Every structure is written in structure tokens, then in C-alpha cells.
Amino acid sequence: MDLRAPKAVAVALATALVLRAHESRASQDDAKEPVRIGADVAAGCPDASFFYQQVRARTRHVRLARDEEAARELRLVVKADGAMFRGRLDVHPTDGEVSSREVAGRKCNEVMSALAFVAALGIDPNASLTSTEPPDESDEEAPENPPSVVEEPKLPPPPSEAAPARRTSPPIVRPEPRAWNAFVGVDATTLIGILPVPAWGGRLWFDARARQKSSLFAPAFRASLGGAATVEHAIGPGMARFQLVTMRLDACPVRWTRTWWSAEPCAFLEGGVLFGQGIRSPSPQANQTAYLALGPLARLSFLPSTRVRIGLEGGFVFPLLRANVSFSERVAYQVPVWGGSIGIGVGLKFM
């Protein structure tokens, strides 16, 4: 009797079952967010594996990223501070601003567990506050080789069927390929002290900012086109109104970012044309002159989401060209040495 046929059928059935299980597992993995974890913890604290298991115990919608897969980065730092432990979690999403959260406590594992809940909540809004059950590791990465088929007792399993050693530490965090984000937006502005009365206007801007890889250095650059105008007002022996049209370049070398806001110091250089029109005078005249100014400014941004920025800024303006306004060959007004500007606006991320 030939016993090879039944054995071949058993092997074929086992292979089909393994392929089906891999397909099911692949579909489950697609529904989970991949993460990479980096941990720098004080001596005596649990390792990064403990932190990941605490995240997994609160949500099932997470898994470790594969080698070249784009993934959310969770960077954990826990330091001993006397009798306390202070932890910080920086979350680097694949597309968006870095967010941070800090927690302090008397026990290191409790600090790590609290930050694990923060990480889980960022992935799954329905994450559990406490670890109610041990994490199920059965849906983690499975060995690529199928399980061994039952053989005769005297035959050892082939070397290719031996299960690979389980990875005990998370993979090394790799930088994301996208280094810059871009925004477009519009501001409402007020220019104070440069013209005889405040000038009201707006600016249309384009903003390119580096993805924040550290807690401070993250340069940003902005180009904008704007204008401002005054109402009719008395000047010298008559009335006048002014209009200012400028192109401005801003540079901001550093940025402080928290969960829902960021702040950055900047410097700007702008140039354009100042238009003046005399009215209600014996000999009204219109003229224009070049305008050039620079100065520092501070920008505070509120981040309701990763794609929206609401900005508030203010700064000093130092004109480099000080135009004169004359009536009947007599100087009625000269642009002062310095002034100020304030603005508020909104921007949307498009890449």
C-alpha cells in the first residue's frame, strides 16, 4: 500500500490553512496604526517593551511598525529627580506637529503607565484608562514560515521550520522622509506709528516650516504680500490718505511646541511702495515713494488640529527709508524712526 498520497494531502491542507491565516492577519494589521518606540529611562525603570505592552493593554488598534514602514514615533524619556520620577512623551505623527506630555510620580512604572495611556488615547479615542486585561500578543507579527507538519517520530523537523527568536526590543526609530510642511493663510493687520494714523489691511502668506525633530530647533520661513490704508485725516493745511503695499519675508529659527500651541521669535524684512494723496486742499497732489523696513516680531500659534493654525503676531517696525509728506513745498509729516504692527490670521496645511 502506498502511504505517500495521504501524507501529501495532509501537507497541502496544512499549507492552505497557513496561507488563509496569514491573509486574515494581514487584514487585521492594516486596521492598526503602526508605531515605533524609543525609550531613554532611568536605572531601575522598566524597558521600552513594558511601555509598549501598557499601550497595547489599553487599545487593540496599535502594532509595531515593520522595517521600512511609515509610522507614528513615540519617544519616551524618564528621569529620576530626587524621590520623584519625571517622564516626557514626544509623539511624532507621520503627518503633523509634534505633541508632548509630561507626567511626574513617585514610581517609575506608574509614570510610564500614565504616559502609555496618553499614547493610546492619541491612537484610539476609546482607549481604556486602566489596563483591564493582559495584552493579547497572538496578533503580533507571526513567523513567516508555516508551522511544521506532523512527521514520523524519528525524523527531526527541518531547520527552516524552527520558529525565529521573538524580538524583545522595539526597532530603532527612523526619521520620516518628509522634512518640511507647508501652509497658506491670510492675516488681518494693523500698522501703528508709521503713518499719521493707524493703517488697516491684510496679508496673504505662504509658510514653509521644518518638521520638529528636537524640542527647540525648527526653522520656518514665510513670504507674504500685503497692503494697508488709512482713512482721510487732517495733515498740515489740508487732508490726506495713504496706502502701503509691501512684500515681506520672515525667518523664524526656533520654535517652542506644546500639545495645542507653539511660539516662535522671528525677524522680517519688507519692501514696497507708499502712496500718498492730498485732498481738500488748494493744490491737491498725489505721489509715491519707496518703502523699506525691518524688525523683530513674535508669533503665537494655536493648533486646533494638525492641518489648521490660528496665529497671533506682534512686532516693531524700523523704516530704513523715511518718506516726507509735503504741502506747498513745506514738510507736513515724516515717517518716524520706528512703529509697530499686530496681526491675527488663520492658515491651512496643504502638504
Secondary structure, DSSP 8 states (H G I E B T S, - for coil): ---HHHHHHHHHHHHHHHHHHHHHHHHHHHTSEEEEEEEEE-TTS--HHHHHHHHHTT-SSEEE--TT---EEEEEEEEEETTEEEEEEEEE-SSS--EEEEEEESSHHHHHHHHHHHHHHHH-TT--SS--S---GGGS---SS-------TTS---GGGS------S-------S--EEEEEEEEEEEEESSSSS-EEEEEEEEEEEE---SSSEEEEEEEEEEEEE---EEETTEEEEEEEEEEEEEEEEE-EE-SSEEEEEEEEEEEEEEEEEEESSSS--EEEEEEEEEEEEEEEEEEEETTEEEEEEEEEEEESS--EEEETTEEEEE--S-EEEEEEEEEEE--
